[in-house]
Amino acid sequence: MDKREVAVERVCYPMPCSLVGANVEGKANYITIAWFTMVHPKPPYVMVTMNKVHYTNAGIKENGTFSVNIPSADMVEKTDYCGLVSGRKYDKSAVFETFYGKLKTAPMVKESAFSAECRLVQTVNLPMEELFIGEIVAAYCEERFLTDGQPDLRKMNPLILVQTQKMYAAVGRELAPAWEAGKKLIK
C-alpha cells in the first residue's frame, strides 16, 4: 500500500466544534472554533486557537476570560452562522440565550450541550493565530446530557467539522473501550 503526498495546510481529521464566548466592549460575542483541545489535566486547561483578526480575541485579552461551549448537532445552523459573520457587524449574542457563571465575564450559551468558563492563563503568538490557554474554572451541562452525573457524548451529539470536505458531521458509533482495546497486544 503506497502513500501519496498531500497538502500539509490542513490535517485530515475530524475536529469537534465549539462556540467560544467572550465579552467584547461589554457585550457577549461568540465565534465558531474547531481548533481547541484539553492541554492539561490538573488544573484543567483548555486551548483555543483563533486568527488574530477575529473580534473575539480582543475580548479575551481585555477580560482575561472566555468560554468554550459544545453545541449539539441540532445547533448546526446557528453554529455555522457564528463562524460566518463577525461580531464587529452582527450581534451574535442575539442568536442564543447567554448566561454567566463564577467569573461573571465569560458569556456562555445556554442552549449548548456543555459549557466551560475559563480564566486566561497564557497567550501564545503564532504567525497568523493567537493561541489562548485557559484554566477551566467551572463547567455546566444540562441533566438530559448526563449519564451517572457525567457528560455523555452520545446524548450531547456534538458537531464535528471535517475541514477537508468542508462539512459538519455528527459523532458516529462506538468502536471499543479506551485504555482497554489495545491491551491484548501488550506482550
N, C-alpha and C positions, 0 to 999 in steps of 0.2 A: 504494500500500500504506500504509494508515493504521496508526499506532502507538496502542496503548491504554495509558493509565497503569495501572501495577500497584503493589502494595505494595513499599515500599522496605526493609522489615525484613530480608529475605533475598534476596540477589542470586542469580539463577537461573543457576548454573554448577556443573559438577561439581567436587568437591574431593577430592583424594587423602586417604585415611585414614591415620592414624599412631597408634601406641601410644607415648605419651610416658611415659618412666620416670623415677622419682626415688626416692631413699631417703627415707622419712618415718619419723621416730622409729626409725632404724636398720634399717628393713625395706623391701625393694623393693616399689614400688607402680607400677601402670600405669593410664593413662587414655586413652580413645579421643579423639583430637583431629583434626578436619579443617581447622581454621584454622591452617595452618602453611605456610611457604614459605621459599625461599632469599631472602636480602636483601642479600648482599654476596659478591663472588667471591673476593677475596684480601685478608685471610684469609677463609675461607668462613664466613659467618654464616647461621644459620637462625633463624626467628622462629616461636614458637608463642603462641597466644592462648587463655587459659582464664578462665572465670568466676572471680571472686575467692573464691567459696565452696568451690572444689574442694580436696580434701585434698592433692593432689599439689603444689599451689603452695607450701605450707609447706616441703616437702622440697627444692624447687628453691632457695628462698631460704636455707634452712638450710645446704645443702651447696655452693651455687654451681655445681651441675652438674645435667644432665638428659640423657636420651637421646631420640632420635627413631627409631622402629622402623617399617619399612614392611611391613605384613602382606600376605601373598598372599591371593587370593580364597578359598582353602580354609580360611582362618582366620576367616571371616566371623562365626561364632557366638561364638568367644572374643573377637573384637574388639568386637562389639556388647555382649557381657556387660560388658566393661571400661568401656563408656560408660554402662551402665545402673545399675551399683551403685557405691557409694562405698567407698574403702579404709578409711574410718572403721569400717565394719561388716563388710566382707568382705576376706579375704586373697586379693587378685588375683594375688599372686606365685605362688600355688599352681597357677594356670592354665597357666603357662609355665615353661620351664627358663630361669633367669636366668644371665647371665654378665656379667663386668666387664672393662673394658679398662684403658687407661692411667690414667684419672682415679680409678679404684677406688671412686667414689661415684655413678656414673651407671649404674644397672642396665639391661641390655639383654635383649631377647627372643631367645633362641637360635633359635626356630622362624621368626622373621620373615625375609623375603627380604633385607632390608637394615637395618643398624643404624648409627647415628652417635652418638658420645658428644660432649657439648657442655659447654663451660665458660661459665657465665653471664657475659655482658658488660654487659647493661643490662636493667632492668625499667622498663616504661612503664605508669603507672597510667591506666586509662581509667575511665569512669563505672561500668561493671559488670565489666569484664575487666581482667586483667593480661597484658601483652604481654611475653614473655621473649625476649630476643635472646641467642643463644649462639654461640660460636665452635666450629665442628666441629674437634675435636682428632684424632679418628680415626674411620674408617668401616670397616664389616665386611660382607662379602657372601659367601654360600656359592658355591663353584666352579660349581655347577649353574646359578646365575643370572647367570653371566658370559659375555660374548662378547668375545673378544680382550682379556681382562683387565678389561673394563668392565662394570658392572651393566647388564643388558639388560632393559628394561621388559617386553618380550614374554614373556620367561622368568619374570620376577618375578610377573606377573599381579596387580598391586596392586588393592586395593579402592578404589572411588570412591564418595563419598557424593553423592547427588543430593538435596539437602536439601528442595527444594520439593516433591518427590514422596515424601519420607521413605523412600528405598530405597538399597540398595547396588547398585553395578554393577561391571562389570569393564572394563578398557581395551578399546576397540574396534580396528578395523582401522587400518592405517597409511594416510595420505592423500597426503602429499607430503613431500619433504625440507625440513627447516627451513633458513632462511637461503639458500634456493635457489628455492623455488616462485614467489616474487614477483618475481624478477629480470627476468622478461620484461615486467613493467610499468614498469620503470625506463627513462626516456627521456632 
